[in-house]
Amino acid sequence: MAIRAASSLRLIATTAASISMASLVVTLPAMAASFTQFSFKTNVTASPINDPTGNLLNDPTRDIRLDSVVFNGNTISNFEVVKQAKILQNDTYRLDDGSVLGVLHSGRGPNTPGDNLLGEGPSKPNPTNQDIVNSLGNLNLNSILVTRENANKASIEVSFENPVNTFLFWERGGTPGGAVAGDSDLLVEALDDNNAVVASYKILRQNYTKADYNISTEVIPVLNNGPFNIGSQGIRLDGITTKTLRLTSSNNNGLLAGVPNDNGPDFKIVAAKTVGEPTTIVGALVVGSLGAVLKRKRTVAG
């Protein structure tokens, strides 16, 4: 009788601990990780230019190839580029001729199609999901996603082929030779495989540092402007990796009172998986919970 009672007690304790561990995994908080911001140096190959003012660092109309980045004493040249994209919101505005456009555009340097250094994306308003992949899914830093300031909100998801933890952003900024590196903000959210947000970070314009190259941008037939300074800014996921980011800018036209004006970010994003192998949060919690379960079982058995 005493043996059956002890066995039942062990069974109840083990079952309760198992239920507790399962509940822990299921009720994992969405915001389970965080981003850390960092600065980095951009190394590129670009066409030189004869600029008597000394303000332009390269020909801003042609291809600019990303070769490597340097931060924390490490040089990274093995990059992941965008492989999939999904437009979640692309608020519209009306031109004087009555046509309606979304604020998202695919942009590139005016002379990039004639430069054979590497490929680039399209030059067009109202990009499709595939157009966004074509704009961002290469190492041509003069092939970007443009967000206009004519309407409120733009939001997309971008995905990479492999899990990554380090994300490199470049943003069109101020006049060449001026102090401004980046002039827009962007909300970045890391998503898990169930599309839940596991980390969030607002990239702010004042944290960009000059990337030491210039670009001009053409979106046929909407705009052809530049040249611009380019700012760079990196963020790294702490402890986990992801394949998908949600990128959102709001109040781009500045018409919503009390809401930050993100000012239409025009950007490029490339990813990498950097040193220091991250672990998954669920895995870490399960290991910790399993230790607690074993400890409880030993206590009950004793």
Contacts in CASP RR format, 6 or more apart in sequence:
PFRMAT RR
TARGET T0000
AUTHOR 0000-0000-0000
METHOD contacts of the structure
MODEL  1
MAIRAASSLRLIATTAASISMASLVVTLPAMAASFTQFSFKTNVTASPIN
DPTGNLLNDPTRDIRLDSVVFNGNTISNFEVVKQAKILQNDTYRLDDGSV
LGVLHSGRGPNTPGDNLLGEGPSKPNPTNQDIVNSLGNLNLNSILVTREN
ANKASIEVSFENPVNTFLFWERGGTPGGAVAGDSDLLVEALDDNNAVVAS
YKILRQNYTKADYNISTEVIPVLNNGPFNIGSQGIRLDGITTKTLRLTSS
NNNGLLAGVPNDNGPDFKIVAAKTVGEPTTIVGALVVGSLGAVLKRKRTV
AG
9 300 0 8 1.000
10 297 0 8 1.000
10 300 0 8 1.000
10 301 0 8 1.000
13 296 0 8 1.000
13 297 0 8 1.000
13 300 0 8 1.000
14 293 0 8 1.000
14 297 0 8 1.000
17 292 0 8 1.000
17 293 0 8 1.000
17 296 0 8 1.000
17 297 0 8 1.000
18 293 0 8 1.000
20 289 0 8 1.000
21 286 0 8 1.000
21 289 0 8 1.000
21 290 0 8 1.000
21 292 0 8 1.000
21 293 0 8 1.000
24 285 0 8 1.000
24 289 0 8 1.000
25 282 0 8 1.000
25 285 0 8 1.000
25 286 0 8 1.000
25 289 0 8 1.000
28 281 0 8 1.000
28 282 0 8 1.000
28 285 0 8 1.000
30 196 0 8 1.000
30 197 0 8 1.000
30 198 0 8 1.000
31 197 0 8 1.000
31 198 0 8 1.000
31 199 0 8 1.000
31 200 0 8 1.000
32 198 0 8 1.000
32 199 0 8 1.000
32 240 0 8 1.000
32 281 0 8 1.000
33 190 0 8 1.000
33 198 0 8 1.000
33 199 0 8 1.000
33 237 0 8 1.000
33 238 0 8 1.000
33 239 0 8 1.000
33 240 0 8 1.000
33 281 0 8 1.000
34 199 0 8 1.000
34 201 0 8 1.000
34 237 0 8 1.000
34 238 0 8 1.000
35 188 0 8 1.000
35 190 0 8 1.000
35 199 0 8 1.000
35 200 0 8 1.000
35 201 0 8 1.000
35 235 0 8 1.000
35 236 0 8 1.000
35 237 0 8 1.000
35 238 0 8 1.000
36 235 0 8 1.000
36 236 0 8 1.000
36 238 0 8 1.000
37 201 0 8 1.000
37 203 0 8 1.000
37 207 0 8 1.000
37 233 0 8 1.000
37 234 0 8 1.000
37 235 0 8 1.000
38 71 0 8 1.000
38 72 0 8 1.000
38 234 0 8 1.000
38 235 0 8 1.000
38 236 0 8 1.000
39 71 0 8 1.000
39 209 0 8 1.000
39 232 0 8 1.000
39 233 0 8 1.000
39 234 0 8 1.000
40 69 0 8 1.000
40 70 0 8 1.000
40 71 0 8 1.000
40 168 0 8 1.000
40 232 0 8 1.000
40 234 0 8 1.000
41 69 0 8 1.000
41 70 0 8 1.000
41 71 0 8 1.000
41 212 0 8 1.000
42 66 0 8 1.000
42 69 0 8 1.000
42 141 0 8 1.000
42 170 0 8 1.000
42 211 0 8 1.000
42 212 0 8 1.000
42 213 0 8 1.000
42 232 0 8 1.000
43 66 0 8 1.000
43 67 0 8 1.000
43 68 0 8 1.000
43 69 0 8 1.000
43 70 0 8 1.000
44 58 0 8 1.000
44 64 0 8 1.000
44 65 0 8 1.000
44 66 0 8 1.000
44 67 0 8 1.000
44 141 0 8 1.000
44 213 0 8 1.000
45 64 0 8 1.000
45 65 0 8 1.000
45 67 0 8 1.000
45 117 0 8 1.000
46 57 0 8 1.000
46 58 0 8 1.000
46 59 0 8 1.000
46 62 0 8 1.000
46 63 0 8 1.000
46 64 0 8 1.000
46 65 0 8 1.000
46 213 0 8 1.000
47 58 0 8 1.000
47 59 0 8 1.000
47 62 0 8 1.000
47 63 0 8 1.000
47 115 0 8 1.000
47 117 0 8 1.000
48 58 0 8 1.000
48 59 0 8 1.000
49 56 0 8 1.000
49 58 0 8 1.000
49 59 0 8 1.000
49 60 0 8 1.000
55 175 0 8 1.000
55 176 0 8 1.000
55 177 0 8 1.000
55 178 0 8 1.000
56 176 0 8 1.000
56 214 0 8 1.000
56 227 0 8 1.000
57 176 0 8 1.000
57 212 0 8 1.000
57 213 0 8 1.000
57 214 0 8 1.000
58 64 0 8 1.000
58 213 0 8 1.000
58 214 0 8 1.000
59 111 0 8 1.000
60 109 0 8 1.000
60 142 0 8 1.000
60 176 0 8 1.000
60 214 0 8 1.000
60 215 0 8 1.000
60 216 0 8 1.000
60 226 0 8 1.000
60 227 0 8 1.000
60 228 0 8 1.000
61 109 0 8 1.000
61 110 0 8 1.000
61 111 0 8 1.000
61 112 0 8 1.000
61 142 0 8 1.000
61 216 0 8 1.000
62 109 0 8 1.000
62 111 0 8 1.000
62 112 0 8 1.000
62 114 0 8 1.000
62 115 0 8 1.000
62 117 0 8 1.000
62 142 0 8 1.000
63 112 0 8 1.000
63 115 0 8 1.000
63 116 0 8 1.000
63 117 0 8 1.000
63 118 0 8 1.000
63 119 0 8 1.000
63 120 0 8 1.000
63 140 0 8 1.000
63 142 0 8 1.000
64 140 0 8 1.000
64 141 0 8 1.000
64 142 0 8 1.000
64 213 0 8 1.000
64 215 0 8 1.000
65 117 0 8 1.000
65 118 0 8 1.000
65 139 0 8 1.000
65 140 0 8 1.000
65 141 0 8 1.000
66 79 0 8 1.000
66 139 0 8 1.000
66 140 0 8 1.000
66 141 0 8 1.000
66 270 0 8 1.000
67 77 0 8 1.000
68 75 0 8 1.000
68 76 0 8 1.000
68 77 0 8 1.000
69 75 0 8 1.000
69 76 0 8 1.000
69 77 0 8 1.000
69 168 0 8 1.000
69 232 0 8 1.000
70 76 0 8 1.000
71 234 0 8 1.000
74 274 0 8 1.000
74 275 0 8 1.000
76 166 0 8 1.000
76 272 0 8 1.000
76 274 0 8 1.000
78 272 0 8 1.000
79 139 0 8 1.000
79 168 0 8 1.000
79 270 0 8 1.000
79 271 0 8 1.000
79 272 0 8 1.000
80 160 0 8 1.000
80 161 0 8 1.000
80 162 0 8 1.000
80 164 0 8 1.000
80 270 0 8 1.000
80 271 0 8 1.000
80 272 0 8 1.000
80 273 0 8 1.000
81 136 0 8 1.000
81 137 0 8 1.000
81 138 0 8 1.000
81 139 0 8 1.000
81 160 0 8 1.000
81 270 0 8 1.000
81 271 0 8 1.000
82 132 0 8 1.000
82 133 0 8 1.000
82 136 0 8 1.000
82 137 0 8 1.000
82 158 0 8 1.000
82 159 0 8 1.000
82 160 0 8 1.000
82 269 0 8 1.000
83 133 0 8 1.000
83 137 0 8 1.000
83 159 0 8 1.000
83 160 0 8 1.000
83 161 0 8 1.000
84 129 0 8 1.000
84 133 0 8 1.000
84 158 0 8 1.000
84 159 0 8 1.000
85 129 0 8 1.000
85 130 0 8 1.000
85 132 0 8 1.000
85 133 0 8 1.000
85 136 0 8 1.000
85 156 0 8 1.000
85 157 0 8 1.000
85 158 0 8 1.000
85 159 0 8 1.000
86 129 0 8 1.000
86 156 0 8 1.000
86 157 0 8 1.000
87 104 0 8 1.000
87 127 0 8 1.000
87 128 0 8 1.000
87 129 0 8 1.000
87 132 0 8 1.000
87 155 0 8 1.000
87 156 0 8 1.000
88 155 0 8 1.000
88 156 0 8 1.000
88 157 0 8 1.000
88 246 0 8 1.000
88 248 0 8 1.000
89 153 0 8 1.000
89 154 0 8 1.000
89 155 0 8 1.000
89 248 0 8 1.000
90 102 0 8 1.000
90 103 0 8 1.000
90 104 0 8 1.000
90 126 0 8 1.000
90 154 0 8 1.000
90 155 0 8 1.000
91 102 0 8 1.000
91 103 0 8 1.000
91 151 0 8 1.000
91 152 0 8 1.000
91 153 0 8 1.000
91 154 0 8 1.000
92 100 0 8 1.000
92 101 0 8 1.000
92 102 0 8 1.000
92 103 0 8 1.000
92 151 0 8 1.000
93 100 0 8 1.000
93 101 0 8 1.000
93 102 0 8 1.000
93 103 0 8 1.000
93 148 0 8 1.000
93 150 0 8 1.000
93 151 0 8 1.000
94 100 0 8 1.000
94 101 0 8 1.000
95 101 0 8 1.000
101 125 0 8 1.000
101 126 0 8 1.000
101 148 0 8 1.000
101 150 0 8 1.000
101 222 0 8 1.000
102 125 0 8 1.000
102 126 0 8 1.000
102 148 0 8 1.000
102 151 0 8 1.000
102 154 0 8 1.000
103 147 0 8 1.000
103 148 0 8 1.000
103 149 0 8 1.000
103 150 0 8 1.000
103 151 0 8 1.000
103 153 0 8 1.000
103 154 0 8 1.000
103 252 0 8 1.000
103 264 0 8 1.000
104 126 0 8 1.000
104 127 0 8 1.000
104 132 0 8 1.000
104 145 0 8 1.000
104 146 0 8 1.000
104 147 0 8 1.000
104 148 0 8 1.000
104 154 0 8 1.000
104 156 0 8 1.000
105 124 0 8 1.000
105 125 0 8 1.000
105 126 0 8 1.000
105 127 0 8 1.000
105 145 0 8 1.000
105 146 0 8 1.000
105 147 0 8 1.000
105 148 0 8 1.000
105 219 0 8 1.000
105 222 0 8 1.000
105 223 0 8 1.000
106 121 0 8 1.000
106 122 0 8 1.000
106 123 0 8 1.000
106 124 0 8 1.000
106 125 0 8 1.000
106 127 0 8 1.000
106 131 0 8 1.000
106 132 0 8 1.000
106 134 0 8 1.000
106 135 0 8 1.000
106 145 0 8 1.000
106 146 0 8 1.000
106 219 0 8 1.000
107 121 0 8 1.000
107 122 0 8 1.000
107 123 0 8 1.000
107 124 0 8 1.000
107 135 0 8 1.000
107 143 0 8 1.000
107 144 0 8 1.000
107 145 0 8 1.000
107 146 0 8 1.000
107 217 0 8 1.000
107 218 0 8 1.000
107 219 0 8 1.000
108 120 0 8 1.000
108 121 0 8 1.000
108 122 0 8 1.000
108 123 0 8 1.000
108 135 0 8 1.000
108 140 0 8 1.000
108 142 0 8 1.000
108 143 0 8 1.000
108 144 0 8 1.000
108 217 0 8 1.000
108 218 0 8 1.000
109 120 0 8 1.000
109 123 0 8 1.000
109 142 0 8 1.000
109 143 0 8 1.000
109 215 0 8 1.000
109 216 0 8 1.000
109 217 0 8 1.000
109 218 0 8 1.000
110 216 0 8 1.000
110 218 0 8 1.000
110 224 0 8 1.000
112 119 0 8 1.000
112 120 0 8 1.000
112 140 0 8 1.000
112 142 0 8 1.000
112 143 0 8 1.000
113 120 0 8 1.000
117 140 0 8 1.000
118 138 0 8 1.000
118 139 0 8 1.000
118 140 0 8 1.000
119 138 0 8 1.000
119 140 0 8 1.000
119 143 0 8 1.000
120 135 0 8 1.000
120 138 0 8 1.000
120 140 0 8 1.000
120 142 0 8 1.000
120 143 0 8 1.000
121 131 0 8 1.000
121 134 0 8 1.000
121 135 0 8 1.000
121 138 0 8 1.000
121 140 0 8 1.000
121 143 0 8 1.000
122 131 0 8 1.000
122 134 0 8 1.000
122 135 0 8 1.000
123 218 0 8 1.000
123 219 0 8 1.000
123 220 0 8 1.000
124 131 0 8 1.000
124 219 0 8 1.000
124 220 0 8 1.000
125 219 0 8 1.000
125 222 0 8 1.000
127 135 0 8 1.000
127 145 0 8 1.000
132 145 0 8 1.000
132 156 0 8 1.000
132 158 0 8 1.000
134 143 0 8 1.000
135 143 0 8 1.000
135 144 0 8 1.000
135 145 0 8 1.000
136 143 0 8 1.000
136 144 0 8 1.000
136 145 0 8 1.000
136 158 0 8 1.000
136 268 0 8 1.000
136 269 0 8 1.000
139 270 0 8 1.000
141 170 0 8 1.000
141 213 0 8 1.000
141 215 0 8 1.000
141 230 0 8 1.000
141 268 0 8 1.000
142 215 0 8 1.000
142 217 0 8 1.000
143 268 0 8 1.000
144 170 0 8 1.000
144 172 0 8 1.000
144 215 0 8 1.000
144 217 0 8 1.000
144 266 0 8 1.000
144 267 0 8 1.000
144 268 0 8 1.000
145 156 0 8 1.000
145 266 0 8 1.000
145 267 0 8 1.000
145 268 0 8 1.000
146 217 0 8 1.000
146 219 0 8 1.000
146 223 0 8 1.000
146 266 0 8 1.000
147 154 0 8 1.000
147 184 0 8 1.000
147 249 0 8 1.000
147 252 0 8 1.000
147 264 0 8 1.000
147 265 0 8 1.000
147 266 0 8 1.000
147 267 0 8 1.000
148 222 0 8 1.000
148 252 0 8 1.000
148 264 0 8 1.000
149 252 0 8 1.000
149 253 0 8 1.000
149 254 0 8 1.000
149 263 0 8 1.000
149 264 0 8 1.000
150 252 0 8 1.000
150 253 0 8 1.000
151 252 0 8 1.000
151 253 0 8 1.000
152 250 0 8 1.000
152 251 0 8 1.000
152 252 0 8 1.000
152 253 0 8 1.000
152 255 0 8 1.000
152 256 0 8 1.000
153 248 0 8 1.000
153 249 0 8 1.000
153 250 0 8 1.000
153 251 0 8 1.000
153 252 0 8 1.000
154 248 0 8 1.000
154 249 0 8 1.000
154 252 0 8 1.000
154 264 0 8 1.000
155 246 0 8 1.000
155 247 0 8 1.000
155 248 0 8 1.000
155 249 0 8 1.000
156 246 0 8 1.000
156 247 0 8 1.000
156 248 0 8 1.000
157 191 0 8 1.000
157 244 0 8 1.000
157 245 0 8 1.000
157 246 0 8 1.000
157 247 0 8 1.000
158 244 0 8 1.000
158 245 0 8 1.000
158 247 0 8 1.000
158 269 0 8 1.000
159 243 0 8 1.000
159 244 0 8 1.000
159 245 0 8 1.000
160 243 0 8 1.000
160 244 0 8 1.000
160 271 0 8 1.000
161 243 0 8 1.000
162 243 0 8 1.000
162 273 0 8 1.000
163 241 0 8 1.000
163 242 0 8 1.000
163 243 0 8 1.000
163 273 0 8 1.000
164 241 0 8 1.000
164 242 0 8 1.000
164 243 0 8 1.000
164 271 0 8 1.000
164 272 0 8 1.000
164 273 0 8 1.000
165 236 0 8 1.000
165 237 0 8 1.000
165 239 0 8 1.000
165 240 0 8 1.000
165 241 0 8 1.000
165 242 0 8 1.000
165 273 0 8 1.000
165 274 0 8 1.000
165 278 0 8 1.000
166 234 0 8 1.000
166 235 0 8 1.000
166 236 0 8 1.000
166 237 0 8 1.000
166 271 0 8 1.000
166 272 0 8 1.000
166 273 0 8 1.000
166 274 0 8 1.000
167 188 0 8 1.000
167 234 0 8 1.000
167 235 0 8 1.000
167 236 0 8 1.000
167 237 0 8 1.000
167 245 0 8 1.000
167 269 0 8 1.000
167 270 0 8 1.000
167 271 0 8 1.000
168 232 0 8 1.000
168 234 0 8 1.000
168 269 0 8 1.000
168 270 0 8 1.000
168 271 0 8 1.000
168 272 0 8 1.000
169 186 0 8 1.000
169 203 0 8 1.000
169 232 0 8 1.000
169 233 0 8 1.000
169 234 0 8 1.000
169 235 0 8 1.000
169 267 0 8 1.000
169 268 0 8 1.000
169 269 0 8 1.000
170 211 0 8 1.000
170 230 0 8 1.000
170 231 0 8 1.000
170 232 0 8 1.000
170 267 0 8 1.000
170 268 0 8 1.000
170 269 0 8 1.000
171 181 0 8 1.000
171 182 0 8 1.000
171 183 0 8 1.000
171 184 0 8 1.000
171 186 0 8 1.000
171 205 0 8 1.000
171 208 0 8 1.000
171 230 0 8 1.000
171 231 0 8 1.000
171 232 0 8 1.000
171 233 0 8 1.000
171 265 0 8 1.000
171 266 0 8 1.000
171 267 0 8 1.000
172 182 0 8 1.000
172 183 0 8 1.000
172 184 0 8 1.000
172 215 0 8 1.000
172 217 0 8 1.000
172 228 0 8 1.000
172 229 0 8 1.000
172 230 0 8 1.000
172 266 0 8 1.000
172 267 0 8 1.000
173 180 0 8 1.000
173 181 0 8 1.000
173 182 0 8 1.000
173 183 0 8 1.000
173 184 0 8 1.000
173 208 0 8 1.000
173 228 0 8 1.000
173 229 0 8 1.000
173 230 0 8 1.000
173 231 0 8 1.000
174 180 0 8 1.000
174 181 0 8 1.000
174 182 0 8 1.000
174 183 0 8 1.000
174 228 0 8 1.000
174 229 0 8 1.000
175 228 0 8 1.000
175 229 0 8 1.000
176 214 0 8 1.000
176 227 0 8 1.000
176 228 0 8 1.000
176 229 0 8 1.000
177 229 0 8 1.000
178 229 0 8 1.000
180 229 0 8 1.000
181 208 0 8 1.000
181 209 0 8 1.000
181 210 0 8 1.000
181 211 0 8 1.000
181 229 0 8 1.000
181 230 0 8 1.000
181 231 0 8 1.000
181 232 0 8 1.000
182 205 0 8 1.000
182 208 0 8 1.000
182 229 0 8 1.000
182 230 0 8 1.000
182 231 0 8 1.000
183 205 0 8 1.000
183 263 0 8 1.000
184 205 0 8 1.000
184 249 0 8 1.000
184 262 0 8 1.000
184 263 0 8 1.000
184 264 0 8 1.000
184 265 0 8 1.000
184 266 0 8 1.000
184 267 0 8 1.000
185 202 0 8 1.000
185 203 0 8 1.000
185 204 0 8 1.000
185 205 0 8 1.000
185 249 0 8 1.000
185 260 0 8 1.000
185 262 0 8 1.000
185 263 0 8 1.000
185 265 0 8 1.000
186 202 0 8 1.000
186 203 0 8 1.000
186 247 0 8 1.000
186 248 0 8 1.000
186 249 0 8 1.000
186 262 0 8 1.000
186 265 0 8 1.000
186 267 0 8 1.000
187 200 0 8 1.000
187 201 0 8 1.000
187 202 0 8 1.000
187 203 0 8 1.000
187 246 0 8 1.000
187 247 0 8 1.000
187 248 0 8 1.000
187 249 0 8 1.000
187 250 0 8 1.000
187 262 0 8 1.000
188 200 0 8 1.000
188 201 0 8 1.000
188 202 0 8 1.000
188 203 0 8 1.000
188 235 0 8 1.000
188 245 0 8 1.000
188 246 0 8 1.000
188 247 0 8 1.000
189 197 0 8 1.000
189 199 0 8 1.000
189 200 0 8 1.000
189 245 0 8 1.000
189 246 0 8 1.000
189 247 0 8 1.000
189 248 0 8 1.000
190 197 0 8 1.000
190 198 0 8 1.000
190 199 0 8 1.000
190 200 0 8 1.000
190 237 0 8 1.000
190 240 0 8 1.000
190 242 0 8 1.000
190 244 0 8 1.000
190 245 0 8 1.000
191 197 0 8 1.000
191 198 0 8 1.000
191 242 0 8 1.000
191 244 0 8 1.000
191 245 0 8 1.000
191 246 0 8 1.000
192 198 0 8 1.000
192 242 0 8 1.000
193 243 0 8 1.000
195 244 0 8 1.000
197 246 0 8 1.000
198 240 0 8 1.000
198 242 0 8 1.000
198 281 0 8 1.000
199 237 0 8 1.000
199 238 0 8 1.000
199 240 0 8 1.000
199 242 0 8 1.000
201 235 0 8 1.000
203 233 0 8 1.000
203 235 0 8 1.000
205 263 0 8 1.000
207 233 0 8 1.000
208 231 0 8 1.000
208 232 0 8 1.000
208 233 0 8 1.000
209 231 0 8 1.000
209 232 0 8 1.000
209 233 0 8 1.000
210 229 0 8 1.000
210 230 0 8 1.000
210 231 0 8 1.000
210 232 0 8 1.000
211 230 0 8 1.000
211 231 0 8 1.000
211 232 0 8 1.000
213 230 0 8 1.000
214 227 0 8 1.000
214 228 0 8 1.000
214 229 0 8 1.000
214 230 0 8 1.000
215 226 0 8 1.000
215 227 0 8 1.000
215 228 0 8 1.000
215 230 0 8 1.000
216 224 0 8 1.000
216 225 0 8 1.000
216 226 0 8 1.000
216 227 0 8 1.000
216 228 0 8 1.000
217 223 0 8 1.000
217 224 0 8 1.000
217 225 0 8 1.000
217 226 0 8 1.000
217 228 0 8 1.000
217 266 0 8 1.000
218 224 0 8 1.000
236 274 0 8 1.000
237 278 0 8 1.000
238 278 0 8 1.000
239 278 0 8 1.000
239 279 0 8 1.000
239 281 0 8 1.000
240 278 0 8 1.000
240 279 0 8 1.000
240 280 0 8 1.000
240 281 0 8 1.000
241 273 0 8 1.000
241 278 0 8 1.000
241 280 0 8 1.000
245 269 0 8 1.000
247 269 0 8 1.000
249 262 0 8 1.000
249 263 0 8 1.000
249 264 0 8 1.000
249 265 0 8 1.000
250 256 0 8 1.000
250 259 0 8 1.000
250 260 0 8 1.000
250 262 0 8 1.000
251 259 0 8 1.000
251 260 0 8 1.000
251 261 0 8 1.000
251 262 0 8 1.000
252 261 0 8 1.000
252 262 0 8 1.000
252 263 0 8 1.000
252 264 0 8 1.000
253 261 0 8 1.000
254 261 0 8 1.000
END
